[in-house]
Amino acid sequence: MKYFLYFMLAAFICLQQEATACTRVVYKGPNGTIITARSMDWKDDIAANIWVFPRGIARSGEAGPQSVTWVSKYGSVISSAWDIATTDGLNEKGLVANVLWLVESSYPKFDPQGTTKGVAISAWAQYVLDNFATVSDAVAALKDEPFVVVSDYVPGTTKFTTLHLSISDATGDNAIFEYIDGKLVIHHDPSYTVMTNSPVFDQQLALNNYWQGVPGTAMLPGTNRAADRFVRASYYINAIPQTEDTRIAVASVFSVIRNCSVPFGISSETEPNISSTRWRSVADQKNKVYYFETVLTPNTFWVDLTKFDLQEGAKTMMLDLKGHATFSGLSNSSFKEAKPFQFMGI
């Protein structure tokens, strides 16, 4: 009866939220083994390429005359969306940034001719990767809101882009950034190792607390809903082996993010934001290796960031994934020189 009541409470809370997609989870193993994984779930194909950016790239927030401008302090490897946005990435200091959908997001009003600085939502994650080495550094700089995030519609759709941002670093620290009712809310604590989508993060934590009273071997919620994926990720990331063996740790983390993925081809007419998983990434923050797999290609491949030239003036490099290009294992040699893409702005 106790488990049934837990189940009914969780189901009730889930039904109050519109189902959305994507999961992010952080593994903390011995001797500095920190690994962050995420899934990218989307109704339609979301064209991704892998980019390596060196230090010293001059960037704009692409928000008009009041855009923030900066020069990247750190090199990074990132996955793009349509080559107009950074959705996920790892910098040379071991900082990881991930953006996930959050339908409850509401951003401040932005006047391109006003005095407040802005950064297009497409460049939000890249700004963090370019400028910060640790979560604490990022929180200290961003809590005073030196700019606002400026959003717009997803290209070719009537869907307004609503995202929240998670970051983790090589020490295992974590922070979540959300805009709720036009206000920036920052959740900063090393224990914040899981993030999905709706509801807002503090409600995700509350829901997960209920499930912590239920042994995971007895029952776990199994739907594709964000709240259920949050609970499963929270349980399994702490149940897998604690090891500094990179092969075992990465394999274990991949198994968790795959468990939280949505089967390919799944969709719902009544819940249009339940979406198939398109790709998954796993970032080894100790060794600076970025693993990647897409659901329509058979292999997992990876990028060793330490083996790229990241000095200022070095070439920007891109791994082209168009046409279901298939790579396997260490794939640094398959990257080609490319001009950095321009972030979509207003």
C-alpha positions in Angstrom: 0.0 0.0 0.0 2.8 2.4 0.8 4.4 2.0 -2.6 1.0 2.4 -4.3 0.5 5.7 -2.5 4.0 6.9 -3.6 3.1 5.9 -7.2 -0.3 7.7 -7.2 1.3 10.9 -5.8 4.0 10.9 -8.4 1.5 10.2 -11.2 -0.7 13.1 -10.0 2.3 15.5 -10.1 3.4 14.3 -13.5 -0.1 14.8 -15.0 0.0 18.4 -13.9 3.0 19.0 -16.2 3.3 19.0 -20.0 5.6 16.1 -20.9 9.0 17.3 -22.3 12.3 15.7 -23.2 16.0 15.4 -22.5 17.9 14.1 -19.4 21.2 15.2 -17.8 23.0 13.2 -15.1 26.4 13.5 -13.3 28.5 10.6 -12.0 31.0 11.1 -9.2 33.5 8.3 -8.8 36.7 7.9 -6.8 39.9 9.9 -7.4 38.3 12.8 -9.3 36.3 10.7 -11.8 33.5 13.0 -12.8 31.4 12.2 -15.8 28.4 14.2 -17.2 25.9 12.6 -19.6 22.9 13.9 -21.5 20.3 12.8 -24.0 18.9 15.1 -26.7 15.2 14.3 -27.3 13.4 16.1 -30.1 10.3 15.4 -32.2 12.1 16.1 -35.5 15.7 15.6 -36.6 17.9 18.1 -34.9 21.0 18.3 -37.1 24.1 18.1 -34.9 27.8 18.5 -35.7 30.8 18.4 -33.3 33.0 21.4 -33.1 36.4 22.2 -31.4 36.9 25.8 -30.7 40.4 27.2 -29.6 40.9 30.0 -27.2 40.8 33.6 -28.5 37.7 33.6 -30.6 35.9 36.9 -30.6 32.2 36.4 -30.1 28.9 38.4 -30.0 25.8 37.7 -28.0 23.9 38.3 -31.3 21.2 40.4 -29.5 21.6 43.6 -31.5 23.4 46.8 -30.4 23.4 45.8 -26.8 24.9 42.4 -27.3 27.5 41.2 -24.9 30.9 40.7 -26.6 33.7 38.5 -25.4 36.9 36.7 -26.4 37.0 33.0 -25.4 39.4 32.2 -22.5 39.1 28.5 -22.9 39.0 26.0 -25.7 36.0 23.6 -25.9 34.4 20.7 -27.8 30.7 21.2 -28.4 27.7 19.7 -30.1 25.7 22.2 -32.2 22.0 22.4 -33.2 21.6 23.2 -36.9 25.0 24.9 -36.6 23.3 28.0 -35.1 23.5 27.1 -31.4 25.6 25.3 -28.8 23.5 22.7 -27.0 26.2 20.8 -25.1 29.9 20.9 -24.5 33.1 20.4 -22.5 35.9 23.0 -22.1 39.6 22.4 -21.5 39.1 23.0 -17.7 36.5 20.2 -17.4 33.5 22.5 -17.2 30.4 21.0 -18.9 27.3 23.0 -20.1 24.0 21.5 -21.2 20.8 23.2 -22.3 17.5 21.3 -21.9 13.9 22.3 -22.6 11.9 23.9 -19.8 8.4 24.9 -20.9 7.9 27.0 -17.7 10.8 29.4 -18.7 9.9 33.0 -19.0 12.7 35.5 -19.9 12.9 39.2 -19.0 11.7 41.7 -21.7 14.7 42.9 -23.7 15.0 46.1 -25.6 17.7 46.0 -28.3 17.9 49.8 -28.1 18.0 49.9 -24.3 20.8 49.8 -21.8 20.6 46.2 -20.6 23.1 43.8 -22.2 21.8 40.6 -23.9 23.0 37.2 -25.1 21.0 35.2 -27.5 19.8 31.9 -26.1 21.7 30.1 -28.8 25.0 31.3 -27.3 24.1 30.9 -23.6 26.0 27.6 -23.1 28.9 28.7 -25.2 29.3 31.9 -23.2 29.7 29.8 -20.1 32.2 27.4 -21.7 34.3 30.2 -23.1 34.5 32.2 -19.9 34.6 29.9 -16.8 36.7 27.1 -15.4 34.5 26.1 -12.5 30.8 26.2 -11.5 31.6 28.6 -8.6 33.3 31.0 -11.1 30.2 30.9 -13.3 27.7 31.4 -10.5 29.7 34.3 -9.0 29.7 36.1 -12.3 26.2 35.3 -13.5 24.3 35.9 -10.2 24.6 39.6 -10.7 23.0 39.3 -14.1 25.5 41.1 -16.3 23.2 40.3 -19.2 19.8 38.8 -19.9 19.1 35.8 -22.1 17.2 36.7 -25.2 15.1 34.0 -26.7 13.2 33.6 -30.0 11.3 31.0 -31.9 12.8 27.7 -33.0 13.7 28.3 -36.7 10.9 27.2 -39.0 8.4 26.7 -36.2 5.9 28.6 -34.0 7.6 27.1 -30.9 9.2 29.7 -28.7 12.5 28.5 -27.3 12.4 27.9 -23.6 15.5 26.4 -22.0 17.3 26.0 -18.7 21.0 25.5 -18.3 23.0 23.0 -16.2 26.7 23.2 -15.6 29.1 20.8 -13.8 32.8 20.9 -13.3 35.8 18.7 -12.7 35.4 18.8 -8.9 31.8 17.6 -9.1 30.1 20.9 -8.4 26.8 21.6 -10.1 24.4 24.5 -10.8 21.1 24.9 -12.6 20.1 28.3 -14.2 16.4 28.9 -14.9 14.4 32.0 -15.8 11.0 31.8 -14.0 8.5 34.7 -14.3 11.2 36.8 -15.8 13.7 36.3 -12.9 16.9 34.4 -12.9 16.9 31.5 -10.4 20.2 29.7 -9.7 20.3 26.4 -7.9 23.9 25.7 -6.8 25.0 22.6 -4.9 27.3 19.6 -5.7 24.3 17.3 -5.0 22.3 18.6 -8.0 23.5 15.8 -10.3 20.3 15.2 -12.3 18.1 17.5 -14.4 15.4 16.8 -16.9 12.6 19.2 -18.0 9.3 20.1 -16.4 8.5 20.9 -13.6 10.9 23.6 -12.5 14.0 22.3 -10.7 12.9 22.8 -7.1 9.8 20.8 -7.9 11.8 18.1 -9.5 13.8 17.8 -6.3 10.6 17.6 -4.2 9.2 14.8 -6.4 12.5 12.9 -6.2 12.4 13.1 -2.4 9.2 11.1 -2.4 10.7 8.3 -4.5 13.8 8.1 -2.3 11.6 6.4 0.3 10.9 3.6 -2.2 13.7 1.0 -2.8 14.7 1.2 -6.5 14.8 -2.6 -6.6 11.1 -2.7 -5.6 9.7 -0.1 -8.0 10.8 2.8 -10.2 8.5 5.0 -12.4 8.9 3.9 -16.0 7.2 6.3 -18.4 8.9 8.7 -20.8 7.8 11.7 -18.7 10.4 14.1 -17.4 9.6 13.5 -13.7 9.9 9.7 -14.1 13.2 10.0 -16.0 14.5 12.3 -13.2 13.7 9.6 -10.6 15.3 6.7 -12.6 18.5 8.8 -13.4 18.8 9.7 -9.7 18.5 6.1 -8.6 20.8 4.5 -11.2 23.6 7.0 -11.2 24.1 6.1 -7.5 23.6 2.4 -8.0 26.2 1.8 -10.7 29.8 0.8 -9.7 32.0 3.4 -8.1 35.2 3.1 -10.0 38.1 5.1 -11.4 38.4 2.6 -14.2 37.5 4.9 -17.1 36.2 2.1 -19.4 33.8 0.8 -16.7 32.7 4.2 -15.5 31.9 5.5 -19.0 30.1 2.3 -19.9 28.1 2.6 -16.7 27.1 6.2 -17.3 26.1 5.4 -20.9 23.9 2.7 -19.5 22.1 5.2 -17.3 21.5 7.8 -20.0 20.3 5.1 -22.3 17.9 3.9 -19.7 16.5 7.4 -19.5 16.2 7.7 -23.3 12.9 7.7 -25.3 12.8 4.9 -27.9 13.2 6.1 -31.5 9.9 6.7 -33.3 7.9 7.3 -30.1 5.5 10.3 -30.3 2.2 11.3 -28.8 -0.6 13.2 -30.5 -2.0 14.3 -27.1 1.5 15.0 -25.6 3.5 16.4 -28.6 6.6 17.1 -26.5 7.3 13.5 -25.7 10.0 13.0 -28.3 12.5 10.4 -29.5 16.1 10.5 -28.3 18.2 11.7 -31.2 21.7 11.6 -29.7 23.6 11.1 -26.4 26.8 12.6 -25.1 29.1 11.6 -22.2 31.8 14.0 -21.0 34.8 12.6 -19.0 35.8 15.7 -17.1 38.9 14.2 -15.6 40.5 13.2 -18.9 38.8 15.8 -21.1 37.2 13.2 -23.4 33.8 13.8 -25.1 31.9 10.7 -26.2 29.0 10.9 -28.6 26.5 8.6 -30.3 23.5 9.1 -32.5 20.6 6.7 -32.7 20.8 6.3 -36.5 24.4 5.3 -36.6 25.7 2.0 -35.1 28.8 3.2 -33.2 30.0 5.3 -30.3 32.9 7.7 -31.0 34.9 10.1 -28.9 37.0 13.2 -29.0 40.1 13.7 -26.9 40.2 17.5 -26.3 43.7 17.4 -24.9 45.1 16.3 -28.3 43.8 19.4 -30.2 45.7 22.7 -30.5 43.6 25.1 -28.4 46.0 28.0 -28.5 44.8 31.4 -29.6 45.0 31.5 -33.4 44.6 27.8 -33.8 42.2 26.4 -36.3 38.5 25.8 -35.5 37.8 22.2 -36.3 34.5 20.4 -37.2 33.3 16.8 -37.4 30.5 16.7 -40.0 27.7 14.3 -39.0 25.5 15.0 -42.0 24.1 12.1 -43.9 24.4 9.7 -41.0 28.2 9.8 -41.2 29.5 6.9 -39.1 32.6 7.1 -36.8 34.0 4.7 -34.3 36.5 5.1 -31.5 38.9 8.0 -31.2 37.9 10.4 -34.0 40.2 13.4 -33.7 41.7 12.7 -37.1 38.4 12.9 -38.8 37.9 16.6 -38.0 38.3 19.2 -40.7 39.1 22.9 -40.5 36.0 25.0 -40.6 34.9 28.6 -40.1 33.1 29.0 -36.7 29.3 29.1 -37.2 27.4 32.2 -36.3 24.9 32.0 -33.4 21.3 32.7 -34.4 20.2 36.0 -32.8 17.4 38.5 -33.0 
